[in-house]
Amino acid sequence: MEKKYTADELSYIAFVAREHCNLCEKGWEKYVVENALDLFNCRIEKIDCAANYELYKSTDTLQEKLVKFGFDSEKYWFLLLFLKDYTESCYGEYYIFDSESMGDNIKKMLRMLNQQNFITCELTLSNKTESAHISAAFIKDELIELLQSIPQKTPVNYYPCIGKEENNVLWHKRKFFMKMLDYFLQNYSSTAKKRKDWLLISQSLYLVGYLNDVKYLNGFERTEHKITEIYGKNTIKADITPLKGLGKFFTDNTKNINEPANRSKSLYCYKPYLDLVN
């Protein structure tokens, strides 16, 4: 039987989810958090970066900083897994709908069907060689369920493409991840720095797979030089250069990214019950 983590163990996730997974009006926060924690408990074994746990625990500079800030190491690790999984769930394929919003079209369809006899009303899908028919009665419940899954008061009729180049998509993901992580770092604990801790952020990004160069984990660059001594013996000398300019690196690469994460695509977001057509 898989372990189910408690609300206390996932309290860091709850703090972020309450703010960033809420697509509802005020008053739904309890359900927002419950939904996010339940899904995370089901998803945790499937999150790819979970394999970096030992590396996370052995990164002394990061662990020391967590202690300094008063953060629990295990809870912070769960938070990183959640942020990665949630971020991934907000990006991917995009959808283009009609000139009207998807919700308005579904409401119109339900209204038209309500004016007809569901038994006799049929929907047809056809192409040049064949066609198929189905009674609308069979899809009424599915249409209502789909309508309920769409964020309330969202007039957007299409989800814009965030770019076809992988680097472009990746920077969108990094920006959303950093936004949520920085919200936690600056608001959860009174002992945390109010200025962005760029090294902690870059280490977190590396551990979840959003940065690949190990310098972002170590906080320094290592340069090796081969030295030939008098008697022909070769030795390797390593120069360590502290990593600088992390803040500029991140801000320069994200300042022109304006497309928000499509939270409505994520199951981590609790979706409110919508008023259906009369």
N, C-alpha and C positions, 0 to 999 in steps of 0.2 A: 504493500500500500504506500503510495507516495505521500511524503510529508506535506501537511498543510500548514503554512506559516501563519502565525497569529497576527492580529491587528497591531500589536505592540512591535513585533519584529518588522512589520511593514509600515511603521508610522511615518517614515520619511517619504515613502511613496504616497501615502494618504495626504500628506501636507501639500505635495505638488499636484496631485490629482484633483484635489478640491478646487484648486485655482485654474488648472489648465485642461482638465477633462470635462469641464462643465459646459454643456451646450443648452442648459435649461435656465429658467428664471430662478430667482432666489428661493430658497426653501428645499431645493433638491440635493443639497450637498451630501447628505447622508447616503443617498442612493448612488450618487456619483462615485463616492469613495468605495462603497461596497462593491459596485460593479468593477471598478479598476482592480481592487485587491483580489476579487474572485477570479478575474481573468488572468491576473499575474500568477496566481497559484497554479492555474492550469497551464500556463505558458512557460514557466521558468525553466523547465528542462529542455525547451526547444530554442532558447535564446542562444545564438551561436557564441557570443563573447563570454558565456559562463565558464568556458574552458580556461579563461585567463585568471581565475580566482587565485591560484598560487602565486602568479606574478604580481597580482594586486597586493597580496599579503606580504610579499617580500620586498616591495618598493618602500624602503625605509623613510625616504623624505616625505612621501605621501602619508604613510601611517603616523608619522610624528606630527604632521600638520593636523590630522584629524583629532589626535589627542589634544593638541594645543587648542583647537577650536571647540573641544567638548563633544565631538561627534562620535557615535558608535560605529566601529569599523564594519561590522556585519550589516547593519542597517544601511550604511552608505553604499555598500556593495550591491544590495538589493535595489537601491535607488538607481544606480548606474545601469543595471540590467533593465529596469523598468523604462528609464529614459530612452535607452537604445531601442527597445521593442516598440514603445509607443511612437517614437520618431519614425521608425521604419513603416509602421502601420498607416502613417499619414501621407506617404508618398508612393508613387507607382504609376499605374495607368491613369489616364484622365478621360473624362467623359464629356461629350458634347450633346446638348439637348436641343429642344426646339427654342423658338424665340420667347416662349413663355417658360417659366420655371417648371421644373419637374413636378413639384408639389401642386402647382396650379393645374397642370395638365391632368394629374391623377384625380384631383378634386372634380375637374370638369368631366372626366370619364365616368366617375362614380355618379355624378349628378345625372348625366345622360342615361346611364344604365338604370338608375333608380326610377327614371321616367318610363322605362320600358319593362317588359316582362322578361325577367332573367332567363326564363325557360326557353323563350323563343329567340332571344338576342344572341347572336353569334359574332365571334371575332375571326377574321380570316388573315392568314399569312400566305402570300403567293409570290412566285417568281415566274420566269418565262416558261417553265416546264411543268410546274405542279403547284398545288395549293392545299392548305389544310385549314379545317374549321374546328372551332371549339365553342361550346356554350359559355357565355360570360359568367354564368352562375359558378363555374368551376374556379374562376380566378378572382371573384369578388373579395374573398378573405385575404388573398395574396396582395391585392391592390391596397387594401386597408393597412395591412402590415407594412408594406413598402412606404406608404404615406406616413405612418407613425415613425419610421426610421429616419425621416428627413428632418434636419434641424428646423425648429420653428422660426418664423420671421426671417427666413433666408431666401431672398429673391434671386440669388445667383442661378442662372440657367445653364451654366457650364463651369467645369473645373478646368482652369487654364493649364496648359502645359508648362512645366517649370524648366523646360530645356531638354534637349536631346543629348547633350554632351554629359558624360558621367561626372566630370569634375563640377559642372554647374549644379547638377542634382545633389552631389555630395556636399557642396557648400551650403545648399539649402538645409540639408539634414543637420549639418554641423551647427548652423545658426540657431535652428529650433532647439536642438539639444542643449546648446550653451545658454539659451534664454531661460529654459526651465531649470537648469542646474544653477545658474546665477541667482535665480529667484529663491531657490532653496538656501544657497550659501549666505545670501544677504538678509534673509528674513527668518530663518528657523531658529538660529542661535544668536543670543545677544553678544556672545564672545567672538563671533566671526567678524572678519574685516568687512567694512562697508565698501571698500574699494575692491575691484575684481582681482582675484588671485589667479593670474594667468597661468602660472605653472601648474597649480592644482587642476585648473580647467583643461590644460593640454594633456596632463597625465590621465585624466578621466577620459578624454577623447581617444587617446591611444589605447587604453584598456578595453574600450568597447569597439575598437576597430575603425574609428573614423580618422585616425592618423596612423601612418605606417612607419615613419622614421623614428627609431628608438631614442633619438635625441629629445623628442617631445615627452618621453617618459623619464629620462635621466635628468633633464634640465641642463645638459651640456653636450657639446660636440667633441668627439674623440678623433684625433688625427694621428695616424701612425707614420713614423719615418724610419727607414732602414739606414743604419749607420754602419759604415765599414771601418773597423779599427785598424791599427798599424799592422797587425799580424794577419789581416785578411778575414778576421772573424766578424760576421754580421750580427748586429743586435737591433732590436726594435725599440724605438723610443716613442712613447705616446704622449701627445700634448692634449690637455683638457682645457676647453674653452667654454666658459659659462654661456648658456643660451640667453641671448638678449633680444629685445624687440618683439616679444610674444604678443603683447597687446596690439602693436601696430600690424603685425602679421594677421591677426584675426580680424581686426576692425577694417583693414584695407580690403580684405577678401569678402567681407559680408556687408559693407556699407551700401552697395548697389543692389543687394538682394531684397526685393520688396514683396515678393510673392509669399503670402503666409502659408503655413502648413494647412493642409486640408483635413482638419480635425474631424469633420463629419464622416470621413471614410473609416475612421478608426473605431473598433469595437471597444476601445478603452474609454471612449466618450459616451456618457449616459445620454440617451436621447429621450426627450420628453414625449408625453402623450399629446398628440395633436388634435385640435378640434376638427372633426370630420364634417363633411357637408350634411346639411339637414335633409 
